[in-house]
Amino acid sequence: MIRSLPKSQSHAGPWRAGSLCRVVQSTRLALLIALASAAPAAPLAAQCADGSPPPCARPATRSGPPAANSVAILFFDARDTADAYLAEGLTEDLTSLLGSVARVQVKSPGVVRRAQRASPGDAPAIARALGVRYLVDGNVRRVGTRIRVSTRLVNGATAVAAWGDVFDRTPDELLALPSLIAREVALHVGGPAPSSEAGVLGTLRTRSPAAYDHYLRGNFFLALRSPEGTARAVAEYREAERLDSGFAAAIGRAAYAHAIARGNYYRLPDAPIESLAVRGLVVADRALRRDSTSSDAWMARGYLVAFAYPLTMEGSVAAFQRSIALDPKNAEAHHQYGAVLSWLGRDDEANLELHLALALDPDRAITFDDLAAWTHVRDTALAVALADSAVALEPGSAFSRRWRALARLWGGDVRGAREDAELATRLQPGDIVMESVLAIVLAHAGDGSRARALIAHWPGRTDHWLSMAALVAVGDTADALDRLERAPHVPYLWAALRRPEFDALHGNPRYERVLAALRPAGAVGP
């Protein structure tokens, strides 16, 4: 494994490759079995069986009542939008804590969010959709200098409260609140705690209330998945670490924020994009020195290693496997592992991981995008349907629109492709990626002059493969190859060169040399 730290600081511990592989395999199998009855299937057509637009869901096939110890944590409400980060954070922490209690079955947050949005305020409908006996809901509001958290546990079938309480706390007293609520819920849902469970719900991630507040704010901003949000998240996590240097959860999230920034070309104030992977690895390893069981830190390391060492990706797969073994319900880890497997040409494995991510979080538009863009790009009908799902979930996303534009183009719908590409450039004006996609579509639509005008906005640029694909589309093969030979190595470039945009170069000696030079170690396929 290539590391940014000396091997003496490795956190492999007693794990061996064989035992890790067996754990990962059993974890995936167990998760697939557990989620099979309720998991949404990837759509196979642009319209669902019930006539609604994608994403399509598989009907539930449960037999009998829900398990007596099953519960879903609904997302807490915040009276003031300024406290939304706090409501989200308490929900996340409560779900995570209860997920560590073996005698309680807890639904994943992504599935809960979808059910909650589908039937807002209707407890029986939400419980039926999720197949759980109990629901936990709550709200957060400030009363003077104190914070009031109201929460209750209700029977899903009747909406009758089985337990409830109102907690008035100072900001400094919020640290222990998720554990307190989790203990009450676990008692009512799963019965008295066995002696072996002592301490599971009592361990605090930090003892600094201020650090905890910054951590929750960082999580909120990171979830925005925007350049500004990611930069603010990094700042919040850094402040959390400054206040508590042992706060492994905050440090692990900081590492993942670096990974998000590198993968999406987001600029952080104090670091060039090219240095983000190496810097992020330093942060990930710092988190793992403090807590080698952090799923988030291993996930960050797996993604960052791929970008730091794109020709080998050594250690990336193992890091993702460790992350998932530690937390099988980490939808983000399944997604990013699937992405890396796609870049290695391991499409069957990628398809499994991406569908596991969707089973855990059905509203992940980006996962539908990755399935369409990488795993099923050559199955044009399926790629279009998957892209339809992404757009149905996020109609205002330029990212999803540009992938559907390309899927539609290769599926023969040039008019639809042009509509999506035009909209993507309006949603994200002046962006090299969106303009390159529009240029590709325009070239295939016969509007070569406008396509060339768009390409002229980015003379000599090599920072994204789609700009080179646009040159291929207008017939400037030599310029495209010149730029590809100078392009910085990124882990997905080999996979990108195997997409339909570069089919016209097949057999060209220069293209074949570039393709061979970019092929990562362990990649599958020609």
One Martini backbone bead per residue (centre of mass of N, CA, C, O) as a GRO file, in nm:
protein
  526
    1MET     BB    1   0.093   0.038   0.026
    2ILE     BB    2   0.057   0.362  -0.044
    3ARG     BB    3   0.195   0.622   0.157
    4SER     BB    4   0.238   0.934   0.336
    5LEU     BB    5   0.357   0.738   0.542
    6PRO     BB    6   0.516   0.544   0.718
    7LYS     BB    7   0.489   0.206   0.774
    8SER     BB    8   0.490   0.234   1.090
    9GLN     BB    9   0.190   0.390   1.051
   10SER     BB   10   0.024   0.166   1.006
   11HIS     BB   11  -0.337   0.025   1.022
   12ALA     BB   12  -0.365  -0.291   0.976
   13GLY     BB   13  -0.295  -0.472   1.188
   14PRO     BB   14  -0.447  -0.796   1.212
   15TRP     BB   15  -0.506  -0.782   0.929
   16ARG     BB   16  -0.577  -0.979   0.648
   17ALA     BB   17  -0.649  -1.028   0.330
   18GLY     BB   18  -0.833  -1.276   0.365
   19SER     BB   19  -1.010  -1.172   0.600
   20LEU     BB   20  -1.109  -0.919   0.461
   21CYS     BB   21  -1.245  -1.052   0.221
   22ARG     BB   22  -1.449  -1.219   0.387
   23VAL     BB   23  -1.589  -0.984   0.524
   24VAL     BB   24  -1.681  -0.833   0.272
   25GLN     BB   25  -1.847  -1.059   0.147
   26SER     BB   26  -2.043  -1.098   0.389
   27THR     BB   27  -2.142  -0.809   0.399
   28ARG     BB   28  -2.271  -0.795   0.119
   29LEU     BB   29  -2.462  -1.031   0.149
   30ALA     BB   30  -2.619  -0.929   0.394
   31LEU     BB   31  -2.710  -0.662   0.268
   32LEU     BB   32  -2.862  -0.773   0.028
   33ILE     BB   33  -3.069  -0.939   0.187
   34ALA     BB   34  -3.180  -0.703   0.368
   35LEU     BB   35  -3.255  -0.510   0.097
   36ALA     BB   36  -3.417  -0.659  -0.128
   37SER     BB   37  -3.727  -0.589  -0.056
   38ALA     BB   38  -3.666  -0.246  -0.063
   39ALA     BB   39  -3.506  -0.198  -0.305
   40PRO     BB   40  -3.421  -0.005  -0.559
   41ALA     BB   41  -3.440  -0.022  -0.890
   42ALA     BB   42  -3.303   0.007  -1.173
   43PRO     BB   43  -3.399   0.149  -1.446
   44LEU     BB   44  -3.518   0.012  -1.776
   45ALA     BB   45  -3.681   0.276  -1.818
   46ALA     BB   46  -3.816   0.602  -1.866
   47GLN     BB   47  -4.060   0.441  -1.731
   48CYS     BB   48  -4.267   0.342  -1.507
   49ALA     BB   49  -4.514   0.113  -1.444
   50ASP     BB   50  -4.702   0.356  -1.310
   51GLY     BB   51  -4.608   0.622  -1.501
   52SER     BB   52  -4.374   0.725  -1.366
   53PRO     BB   53  -4.094   0.865  -1.310
   54PRO     BB   54  -3.798   0.838  -1.244
   55PRO     BB   55  -3.746   0.655  -0.992
   56CYS     BB   56  -3.778   0.318  -0.937
   57ALA     BB   57  -3.970   0.088  -0.741
   58ARG     BB   58  -3.985  -0.189  -0.555
   59PRO     BB   59  -4.199  -0.383  -0.436
   60ALA     BB   60  -4.296  -0.503  -0.158
   61THR     BB   61  -4.223  -0.848   0.011
   62ARG     BB   62  -4.351  -0.870   0.278
   63SER     BB   63  -4.395  -1.101   0.557
   64GLY     BB   64  -4.554  -0.960   0.780
   65PRO     BB   65  -4.465  -0.803   1.041
   66PRO     BB   66  -4.272  -0.605   1.189
   67ALA     BB   67  -4.025  -0.578   1.378
   68ALA     BB   68  -4.016  -0.509   1.718
   69ASN     BB   69  -3.700  -0.370   1.677
   70SER     BB   70  -3.796  -0.149   1.473
   71VAL     BB   71  -3.646   0.162   1.338
   72ALA     BB   72  -3.696   0.517   1.262
   73ILE     BB   73  -3.521   0.819   1.191
   74LEU     BB   74  -3.635   1.113   1.171
   75PHE     BB   75  -3.607   1.419   1.056
   76PHE     BB   76  -3.548   1.691   1.205
   77ASP     BB   77  -3.671   1.990   1.306
   78ALA     BB   78  -3.643   2.352   1.230
   79ARG     BB   79  -3.752   2.660   1.296
   80ASP     BB   80  -3.466   2.756   1.219
   81THR     BB   81  -3.244   2.761   0.959
   82ALA     BB   82  -2.988   2.803   1.145
   83ASP     BB   83  -3.061   2.497   1.277
   84ALA     BB   84  -3.032   2.272   1.061
   85TYR     BB   85  -2.756   2.150   1.139
   86LEU     BB   86  -2.857   2.043   1.416
   87ALA     BB   87  -3.086   1.857   1.326
   88GLU     BB   88  -2.911   1.682   1.139
   89GLY     BB   89  -2.697   1.599   1.352
   90LEU     BB   90  -2.882   1.456   1.555
   91THR     BB   91  -2.988   1.249   1.359
   92GLU     BB   92  -2.719   1.119   1.283
   93ASP     BB   93  -2.625   1.040   1.569
   94LEU     BB   94  -2.869   0.869   1.649
   95THR     BB   95  -2.846   0.663   1.420
   96SER     BB   96  -2.556   0.571   1.479
   97LEU     BB   97  -2.597   0.472   1.768
   98LEU     BB   98  -2.828   0.265   1.710
   99GLY     BB   99  -2.655   0.103   1.497
  100SER     BB  100  -2.467  -0.015   1.749
  101VAL     BB  101  -2.725  -0.178   1.833
  102ALA     BB  102  -2.806  -0.508   1.815
  103ARG     BB  103  -3.121  -0.494   1.936
  104VAL     BB  104  -3.147  -0.290   1.686
  105GLN     BB  105  -3.336  -0.183   1.402
  106VAL     BB  106  -3.203   0.037   1.151
  107LYS     BB  107  -3.263   0.269   0.927
  108SER     BB  108  -3.158   0.428   0.668
  109PRO     BB  109  -3.152   0.761   0.589
  110GLY     BB  110  -3.228   0.754   0.285
  111VAL     BB  111  -3.493   0.593   0.314
  112VAL     BB  112  -3.627   0.784   0.515
  113ARG     BB  113  -3.633   1.042   0.350
  114ARG     BB  114  -3.818   0.939   0.128
  115ALA     BB  115  -4.064   0.862   0.306
  116GLN     BB  116  -4.099   1.145   0.432
  117ARG     BB  117  -4.152   1.294   0.162
  118ALA     BB  118  -4.398   1.119   0.065
  119SER     BB  119  -4.525   1.134   0.393
  120PRO     BB  120  -4.585   1.399   0.547
  121GLY     BB  121  -4.691   1.334   0.880
  122ASP     BB  122  -4.737   1.010   0.812
  123ALA     BB  123  -4.670   0.761   1.008
  124PRO     BB  124  -4.801   0.502   0.892
  125ALA     BB  125  -4.690   0.536   0.602
  126ILE     BB  126  -4.391   0.533   0.677
  127ALA     BB  127  -4.385   0.261   0.825
  128ARG     BB  128  -4.480   0.092   0.586
  129ALA     BB  129  -4.254   0.169   0.384
  130LEU     BB  130  -4.023   0.064   0.599
  131GLY     BB  131  -4.097  -0.171   0.799
  132VAL     BB  132  -4.178  -0.051   1.095
  133ARG     BB  133  -4.268  -0.008   1.433
  134TYR     BB  134  -4.090   0.256   1.469
  135LEU     BB  135  -4.072   0.613   1.549
  136VAL     BB  136  -3.859   0.904   1.530
  137ASP     BB  137  -3.912   1.235   1.646
  138GLY     BB  138  -3.830   1.596   1.596
  139ASN     BB  139  -3.724   1.918   1.748
  140VAL     BB  140  -3.572   2.249   1.701
  141ARG     BB  141  -3.517   2.521   1.946
  142ARG     BB  142  -3.486   2.845   2.056
  143VAL     BB  143  -3.457   2.964   2.412
  144GLY     BB  144  -3.275   3.194   2.409
  145THR     BB  145  -2.984   3.033   2.539
  146ARG     BB  146  -3.144   2.782   2.463
  147ILE     BB  147  -3.211   2.435   2.377
  148ARG     BB  148  -3.492   2.272   2.227
  149VAL     BB  149  -3.567   1.920   2.249
  150SER     BB  150  -3.809   1.736   2.081
  151THR     BB  151  -3.913   1.394   2.154
  152ARG     BB  152  -4.037   1.080   1.997
  153LEU     BB  153  -4.196   0.761   2.037
  154VAL     BB  154  -4.370   0.574   1.785
  155ASN     BB  155  -4.624   0.398   1.669
  156GLY     BB  156  -4.664   0.340   1.341
  157ALA     BB  157  -4.966   0.235   1.323
  158THR     BB  158  -5.092   0.468   1.547
  159ALA     BB  159  -4.918   0.726   1.654
  160VAL     BB  160  -4.843   0.639   1.938
  161ALA     BB  161  -4.686   0.717   2.218
  162ALA     BB  162  -4.415   0.553   2.404
  163TRP     BB  163  -4.227   0.813   2.404
  164GLY     BB  164  -4.119   1.127   2.570
  165ASP     BB  165  -3.940   1.451   2.540
  166VAL     BB  166  -3.795   1.752   2.692
  167PHE     BB  167  -3.494   1.939   2.611
  168ASP     BB  168  -3.308   2.163   2.806
  169ARG     BB  169  -3.021   2.328   2.666
  170THR     BB  170  -2.718   2.403   2.645
  171PRO     BB  171  -2.478   2.401   2.415
  172ASP     BB  172  -2.279   2.239   2.616
  173GLU     BB  173  -2.513   1.993   2.655
  174LEU     BB  174  -2.539   1.840   2.365
  175LEU     BB  175  -2.339   1.605   2.355
  176ALA     BB  176  -2.524   1.388   2.535
  177LEU     BB  177  -2.807   1.369   2.398
  178PRO     BB  178  -2.801   1.134   2.192
  179SER     BB  179  -2.741   0.916   2.408
  180LEU     BB  180  -2.993   0.955   2.578
  181ILE     BB  181  -3.201   0.896   2.356
  182ALA     BB  182  -3.091   0.620   2.267
  183ARG     BB  183  -3.143   0.472   2.533
  184GLU     BB  184  -3.450   0.504   2.536
  185VAL     BB  185  -3.510   0.372   2.264
  186ALA     BB  186  -3.369   0.099   2.318
  187LEU     BB  187  -3.545   0.018   2.558
  188HIS     BB  188  -3.830   0.026   2.405
  189VAL     BB  189  -3.740  -0.155   2.152
  190GLY     BB  190  -3.506  -0.379   2.285
  191GLY     BB  191  -3.467  -0.347   2.574
  192PRO     BB  192  -3.262  -0.435   2.790
  193ALA     BB  193  -2.937  -0.406   2.856
  194PRO     BB  194  -2.666  -0.567   2.822
  195SER     BB  195  -2.356  -0.589   2.960
  196SER     BB  196  -2.204  -0.583   2.675
  197GLU     BB  197  -2.318  -0.272   2.614
  198ALA     BB  198  -2.139  -0.119   2.772
  199GLY     BB  199  -2.064   0.206   2.630
  200VAL     BB  200  -2.190   0.237   2.343
  201LEU     BB  201  -2.372   0.510   2.437
  202GLY     BB  202  -2.123   0.675   2.606
  203THR     BB  203  -1.945   0.762   2.372
  204LEU     BB  204  -1.756   1.037   2.291
  205ARG     BB  205  -1.611   1.212   2.031
  206THR     BB  206  -1.621   1.463   2.227
  207ARG     BB  207  -1.556   1.723   2.496
  208SER     BB  208  -1.624   1.959   2.290
  209PRO     BB  209  -1.878   2.163   2.220
  210ALA     BB  210  -1.751   2.342   2.000
  211ALA     BB  211  -1.646   2.114   1.820
  212TYR     BB  212  -1.922   1.985   1.769
  213ASP     BB  213  -2.048   2.227   1.626
  214HIS     BB  214  -1.844   2.235   1.390
  215TYR     BB  215  -1.900   1.951   1.290
  216LEU     BB  216  -2.198   1.992   1.215
  217ARG     BB  217  -2.146   2.219   1.016
  218GLY     BB  218  -1.965   2.061   0.826
  219ASN     BB  219  -2.173   1.850   0.744
  220PHE     BB  220  -2.374   2.046   0.619
  221PHE     BB  221  -2.183   2.168   0.400
  222LEU     BB  222  -2.091   1.904   0.261
  223ALA     BB  223  -2.386   1.819   0.163
  224LEU     BB  224  -2.398   2.040  -0.072
  225ARG     BB  225  -2.189   1.994  -0.299
  226SER     BB  226  -1.997   2.258  -0.305
  227PRO     BB  227  -1.751   2.477  -0.319
  228GLU     BB  228  -1.837   2.648  -0.074
  229GLY     BB  229  -1.922   2.419   0.118
  230THR     BB  230  -1.648   2.268   0.127
  231ALA     BB  231  -1.476   2.500   0.235
  232ARG     BB  232  -1.643   2.537   0.497
  233ALA     BB  233  -1.606   2.254   0.605
  234VAL     BB  234  -1.302   2.261   0.643
  235ALA     BB  235  -1.303   2.495   0.845
  236GLU     BB  236  -1.475   2.352   1.061
  237TYR     BB  237  -1.292   2.103   1.104
  238ARG     BB  238  -1.040   2.257   1.187
  239GLU     BB  239  -1.165   2.386   1.438
  240ALA     BB  240  -1.232   2.124   1.578
  241GLU     BB  241  -0.935   2.028   1.595
  242ARG     BB  242  -0.824   2.269   1.752
  243LEU     BB  243  -1.010   2.207   2.006
  244ASP     BB  244  -0.967   1.879   1.918
  245SER     BB  245  -0.705   1.671   1.834
  246GLY     BB  246  -0.891   1.387   1.887
  247PHE     BB  247  -1.114   1.437   1.654
  248ALA     BB  248  -1.164   1.198   1.431
  249ALA     BB  249  -1.431   1.261   1.282
  250ALA     BB  250  -1.344   1.543   1.180
  251ILE     BB  251  -1.086   1.455   1.032
  252GLY     BB  252  -1.219   1.254   0.838
  253ARG     BB  253  -1.404   1.466   0.701
  254ALA     BB  254  -1.178   1.646   0.600
  255ALA     BB  255  -1.060   1.438   0.410
  256TYR     BB  256  -1.319   1.407   0.238
  257ALA     BB  257  -1.333   1.700   0.146
  258HIS     BB  258  -1.078   1.676  -0.025
  259ALA     BB  259  -1.191   1.460  -0.213
  260ILE     BB  260  -1.426   1.624  -0.324
  261ALA     BB  261  -1.256   1.854  -0.435
  262ARG     BB  262  -1.082   1.685  -0.630
  263GLY     BB  263  -1.313   1.538  -0.795
  264ASN     BB  264  -1.461   1.848  -0.858
  265TYR     BB  265  -1.269   2.098  -0.877
  266TYR     BB  266  -1.234   2.228  -0.599
  267ARG     BB  267  -1.144   2.518  -0.437
  268LEU     BB  268  -0.915   2.588  -0.198
  269PRO     BB  269  -0.772   2.858  -0.052
  270ASP     BB  270  -0.473   2.683   0.032
  271ALA     BB  271  -0.505   2.490  -0.244
  272PRO     BB  272  -0.425   2.327  -0.499
  273ILE     BB  273  -0.568   2.083  -0.674
  274GLU     BB  274  -0.303   1.903  -0.713
  275SER     BB  275  -0.267   1.885  -0.374
  276LEU     BB  276  -0.521   1.751  -0.237
  277ALA     BB  277  -0.453   1.451  -0.214
  278VAL     BB  278  -0.199   1.468  -0.036
  279ARG     BB  279  -0.324   1.636   0.188
  280GLY     BB  280  -0.558   1.443   0.252
  281LEU     BB  281  -0.380   1.202   0.340
  282VAL     BB  282  -0.269   1.334   0.590
  283VAL     BB  283  -0.545   1.360   0.727
  284ALA     BB  284  -0.634   1.063   0.720
  285ASP     BB  285  -0.391   0.955   0.886
  286ARG     BB  286  -0.455   1.122   1.135
  287ALA     BB  287  -0.727   0.990   1.191
  288LEU     BB  288  -0.618   0.689   1.208
  289ARG     BB  289  -0.436   0.736   1.456
  290ARG     BB  290  -0.696   0.790   1.639
  291ASP     BB  291  -0.896   0.599   1.436
  292SER     BB  292  -0.895   0.283   1.281
  293THR     BB  293  -1.241   0.269   1.270
  294SER     BB  294  -1.286   0.480   1.041
  295SER     BB  295  -1.481   0.487   0.770
  296ASP     BB  296  -1.431   0.772   0.655
  297ALA     BB  297  -1.121   0.762   0.646
  298TRP     BB  298  -1.099   0.518   0.455
  299MET     BB  299  -1.260   0.642   0.227
  300ALA     BB  300  -1.077   0.883   0.178
  301ARG     BB  301  -0.823   0.719   0.119
  302GLY     BB  302  -0.926   0.566  -0.130
  303TYR     BB  303  -0.976   0.822  -0.305
  304LEU     BB  304  -0.698   0.969  -0.275
  305VAL     BB  305  -0.513   0.748  -0.387
  306ALA     BB  306  -0.622   0.755  -0.676
  307PHE     BB  307  -0.517   1.055  -0.723
  308ALA     BB  308  -0.216   1.030  -0.629
  309TYR     BB  309  -0.211   0.717  -0.787
  310PRO     BB  310  -0.339   0.656  -1.094
  311LEU     BB  311  -0.145   0.407  -1.201
  312THR     BB  312  -0.222   0.220  -0.928
  313MET     BB  313  -0.412   0.261  -0.672
  314GLU     BB  314  -0.268   0.180  -0.424
  315GLY     BB  315  -0.502   0.094  -0.163
  316SER     BB  316  -0.793   0.164  -0.245
  317VAL     BB  317  -0.957  -0.097  -0.227
  318ALA     BB  318  -0.877  -0.170   0.066
  319ALA     BB  319  -0.997   0.085   0.197
  320PHE     BB  320  -1.289   0.038   0.113
  321GLN     BB  321  -1.322  -0.237   0.245
  322ARG     BB  322  -1.275  -0.135   0.529
  323SER     BB  323  -1.502   0.072   0.543
  324ILE     BB  324  -1.736  -0.137   0.491
  325ALA     BB  325  -1.674  -0.331   0.724
  326LEU     BB  326  -1.723  -0.107   0.944
  327ASP     BB  327  -1.972   0.021   0.740
  328PRO     BB  328  -2.224  -0.114   0.553
  329LYS     BB  329  -2.411   0.177   0.559
  330ASN     BB  330  -2.210   0.334   0.369
  331ALA     BB  331  -2.307   0.485   0.090
  332GLU     BB  332  -2.058   0.648   0.004
  333ALA     BB  333  -1.861   0.411  -0.007
  334HIS     BB  334  -2.005   0.248  -0.222
  335HIS     BB  335  -1.995   0.462  -0.438
  336GLN     BB  336  -1.684   0.519  -0.454
  337TYR     BB  337  -1.610   0.229  -0.507
  338GLY     BB  338  -1.766   0.206  -0.771
  339ALA     BB  339  -1.608   0.422  -0.921
  340VAL     BB  340  -1.329   0.288  -0.908
  341LEU     BB  341  -1.414   0.025  -1.050
  342SER     BB  342  -1.489   0.164  -1.316
  343TRP     BB  343  -1.201   0.280  -1.374
  344LEU     BB  344  -1.103  -0.042  -1.384
  345GLY     BB  345  -1.339  -0.210  -1.545
  346ARG     BB  346  -1.528  -0.328  -1.294
  347ASP     BB  347  -1.851  -0.339  -1.357
  348ASP     BB  348  -1.991  -0.553  -1.182
  349GLU     BB  349  -1.887  -0.446  -0.911
  350ALA     BB  350  -1.990  -0.158  -0.947
  351ASN     BB  351  -2.288  -0.222  -0.969
  352LEU     BB  352  -2.319  -0.332  -0.686
  353GLU     BB  353  -2.225  -0.084  -0.519
  354LEU     BB  354  -2.427   0.123  -0.640
  355HIS     BB  355  -2.683  -0.037  -0.551
  356LEU     BB  356  -2.622  -0.024  -0.251
  357ALA     BB  357  -2.636   0.281  -0.231
  358LEU     BB  358  -2.938   0.293  -0.325
  359ALA     BB  359  -3.056   0.118  -0.100
  360LEU     BB  360  -2.964   0.328   0.123
  361ASP     BB  361  -2.996   0.579  -0.108
  362PRO     BB  362  -3.238   0.660  -0.342
  363ASP     BB  363  -3.148   0.990  -0.382
  364ARG     BB  364  -2.884   0.933  -0.564
  365ALA     BB  365  -2.807   1.089  -0.842
  366ILE     BB  366  -2.500   1.029  -0.874
  367THR     BB  367  -2.537   0.721  -0.903
  368PHE     BB  368  -2.694   0.724  -1.164
  369ASP     BB  369  -2.476   0.873  -1.322
  370ASP     BB  370  -2.250   0.656  -1.293
  371LEU     BB  371  -2.402   0.428  -1.427
  372ALA     BB  372  -2.432   0.582  -1.703
  373ALA     BB  373  -2.123   0.681  -1.749
  374TRP     BB  374  -1.970   0.387  -1.685
  375THR     BB  375  -2.117   0.100  -1.647
  376HIS     BB  376  -2.363   0.165  -1.896
  377VAL     BB  377  -2.271   0.323  -2.160
  378ARG     BB  378  -2.328   0.089  -2.391
  379ASP     BB  379  -2.624   0.089  -2.274
  380THR     BB  380  -2.824   0.321  -2.389
  381ALA     BB  381  -3.105   0.270  -2.266
  382LEU     BB  382  -3.006   0.247  -1.972
  383ALA     BB  383  -2.853   0.513  -1.953
  384VAL     BB  384  -3.099   0.693  -1.996
  385ALA     BB  385  -3.268   0.591  -1.757
  386LEU     BB  386  -3.062   0.665  -1.540
  387ALA     BB  387  -3.051   0.967  -1.614
  388ASP     BB  388  -3.350   1.017  -1.559
  389SER     BB  389  -3.330   0.967  -1.257
  390ALA     BB  390  -3.139   1.199  -1.193
  391VAL     BB  391  -3.322   1.428  -1.304
  392ALA     BB  392  -3.571   1.369  -1.128
  393LEU     BB  393  -3.411   1.440  -0.863
  394GLU     BB  394  -3.220   1.678  -1.035
  395PRO     BB  395  -3.325   1.914  -1.253
  396GLY     BB  396  -3.093   2.149  -1.163
  397SER     BB  397  -2.852   1.969  -1.269
  398ALA     BB  398  -2.576   1.992  -1.462
  399PHE     BB  399  -2.451   1.717  -1.420
  400SER     BB  400  -2.700   1.545  -1.509
  401ARG     BB  401  -2.748   1.680  -1.786
  402ARG     BB  402  -2.477   1.604  -1.921
  403TRP     BB  403  -2.512   1.297  -1.902
  404ARG     BB  404  -2.780   1.285  -2.060
  405ALA     BB  405  -2.681   1.406  -2.318
  406LEU     BB  406  -2.485   1.171  -2.386
  407ALA     BB  407  -2.684   0.939  -2.370
  408ARG     BB  408  -2.875   1.048  -2.590
  409LEU     BB  409  -2.676   1.065  -2.817
  410TRP     BB  410  -2.599   0.749  -2.816
  411GLY     BB  411  -2.925   0.686  -2.848
  412GLY     BB  412  -3.028   0.911  -3.089
  413ASP     BB  413  -3.111   1.184  -2.917
  414VAL     BB  414  -3.028   1.483  -3.025
  415ARG     BB  415  -3.241   1.679  -2.926
  416GLY     BB  416  -3.229   1.603  -2.624
  417ALA     BB  417  -2.928   1.657  -2.593
  418ARG     BB  418  -2.943   1.960  -2.657
  419GLU     BB  419  -3.130   2.046  -2.430
  420ASP     BB  420  -2.943   1.958  -2.198
  421ALA     BB  421  -2.684   2.113  -2.281
  422GLU     BB  422  -2.804   2.394  -2.277
  423LEU     BB  423  -2.894   2.388  -1.980
  424ALA     BB  424  -2.618   2.336  -1.851
  425THR     BB  425  -2.496   2.614  -1.944
  426ARG     BB  426  -2.706   2.784  -1.785
  427LEU     BB  427  -2.650   2.663  -1.499
  428GLN     BB  428  -2.316   2.667  -1.593
  429PRO     BB  429  -2.158   2.918  -1.677
  430GLY     BB  430  -1.838   2.903  -1.814
  431ASP     BB  431  -1.797   2.590  -1.845
  432ILE     BB  432  -1.595   2.352  -1.980
  433VAL     BB  433  -1.776   2.103  -1.958
  434MET     BB  434  -2.048   2.209  -2.068
  435GLU     BB  435  -1.934   2.320  -2.339
  436SER     BB  436  -1.819   2.052  -2.440
  437VAL     BB  437  -2.085   1.899  -2.456
  438LEU     BB  438  -2.222   2.092  -2.652
  439ALA     BB  439  -2.013   2.057  -2.877
  440ILE     BB  440  -2.060   1.759  -2.927
  441VAL     BB  441  -2.361   1.781  -3.000
  442LEU     BB  442  -2.337   1.990  -3.229
  443ALA     BB  443  -2.158   1.824  -3.414
  444HIS     BB  444  -2.377   1.590  -3.446
  445ALA     BB  445  -2.598   1.814  -3.550
  446GLY     BB  446  -2.421   2.010  -3.765
  447ASP     BB  447  -2.286   2.251  -3.568
  448GLY     BB  448  -1.967   2.326  -3.609
  449SER     BB  449  -1.930   2.634  -3.563
  450ARG     BB  450  -2.034   2.646  -3.271
  451ALA     BB  451  -1.850   2.432  -3.155
  452ARG     BB  452  -1.582   2.588  -3.215
  453ALA     BB  453  -1.650   2.837  -3.048
  454LEU     BB  454  -1.648   2.692  -2.777
  455ILE     BB  455  -1.358   2.575  -2.789
  456ALA     BB  456  -1.218   2.863  -2.804
  457HIS     BB  457  -1.244   2.923  -2.491
  458TRP     BB  458  -1.011   2.664  -2.455
  459PRO     BB  459  -0.703   2.708  -2.512
  460GLY     BB  460  -0.500   2.427  -2.435
  461ARG     BB  461  -0.672   2.266  -2.254
  462THR     BB  462  -0.624   1.968  -2.002
  463ASP     BB  463  -0.831   1.934  -1.736
  464HIS     BB  464  -1.047   1.788  -1.941
  465TRP     BB  465  -1.162   1.533  -2.139
  466LEU     BB  466  -1.403   1.684  -2.286
  467SER     BB  467  -1.229   1.881  -2.449
  468MET     BB  468  -1.107   1.651  -2.627
  469ALA     BB  469  -1.378   1.534  -2.725
  470ALA     BB  470  -1.459   1.788  -2.883
  471LEU     BB  471  -1.231   1.774  -3.089
  472VAL     BB  472  -1.316   1.505  -3.210
  473ALA     BB  473  -1.602   1.595  -3.303
  474VAL     BB  474  -1.468   1.824  -3.511
  475GLY     BB  475  -1.179   1.677  -3.620
  476ASP     BB  476  -0.931   1.751  -3.404
  477THR     BB  477  -0.717   1.513  -3.356
  478ALA     BB  478  -0.436   1.633  -3.307
  479ASP     BB  479  -0.513   1.820  -3.072
  480ALA     BB  480  -0.628   1.604  -2.890
  481LEU     BB  481  -0.361   1.438  -2.867
  482ASP     BB  482  -0.181   1.658  -2.760
  483ARG     BB  483  -0.343   1.697  -2.496
  484LEU     BB  484  -0.340   1.404  -2.391
  485GLU     BB  485  -0.022   1.397  -2.365
  486ARG     BB  486  -0.047   1.654  -2.142
  487ALA     BB  487  -0.229   1.539  -1.943
  488PRO     BB  488  -0.326   1.493  -1.645
  489HIS     BB  489  -0.338   1.251  -1.415
  490VAL     BB  490  -0.631   1.056  -1.375
  491PRO     BB  491  -0.815   0.780  -1.277
  492TYR     BB  492  -1.048   0.825  -1.525
  493LEU     BB  493  -0.906   0.853  -1.808
  494TRP     BB  494  -0.904   0.568  -1.919
  495ALA     BB  495  -1.214   0.535  -1.912
  496ALA     BB  496  -1.281   0.781  -2.091
  497LEU     BB  497  -1.125   0.672  -2.353
  498ARG     BB  498  -1.362   0.430  -2.369
  499ARG     BB  499  -1.562   0.604  -2.469
  500PRO     BB  500  -1.754   0.713  -2.739
  501GLU     BB  501  -1.597   0.987  -2.793
  502PHE     BB  502  -1.326   0.792  -2.889
  503ASP     BB  503  -1.389   0.596  -3.130
  504ALA     BB  504  -1.241   0.750  -3.372
  505LEU     BB  505  -0.941   0.657  -3.247
  506HIS     BB  506  -0.941   0.382  -3.318
  507GLY     BB  507  -0.611   0.274  -3.422
  508ASN     BB  508  -0.455   0.502  -3.330
  509PRO     BB  509  -0.138   0.510  -3.224
  510ARG     BB  510  -0.149   0.744  -3.022
  511TYR     BB  511  -0.396   0.653  -2.868
  512GLU     BB  512  -0.289   0.372  -2.784
  513ARG     BB  513  -0.053   0.483  -2.620
  514VAL     BB  514  -0.214   0.647  -2.418
  515LEU     BB  515  -0.390   0.419  -2.313
  516ALA     BB  516  -0.154   0.243  -2.208
  517ALA     BB  517  -0.027   0.463  -2.016
  518LEU     BB  518  -0.312   0.496  -1.840
  519ARG     BB  519  -0.323   0.221  -1.735
  520PRO     BB  520  -0.408   0.075  -1.465
  521ALA     BB  521  -0.339  -0.119  -1.226
  522GLY     BB  522  -0.579  -0.379  -1.256
  523ALA     BB  523  -0.715  -0.348  -1.507
  524VAL     BB  524  -1.007  -0.405  -1.713
  525GLY     BB  525  -0.950  -0.456  -2.034
  526PRO     BB  526  -0.845  -0.296  -2.337
   0.00000   0.00000   0.00000
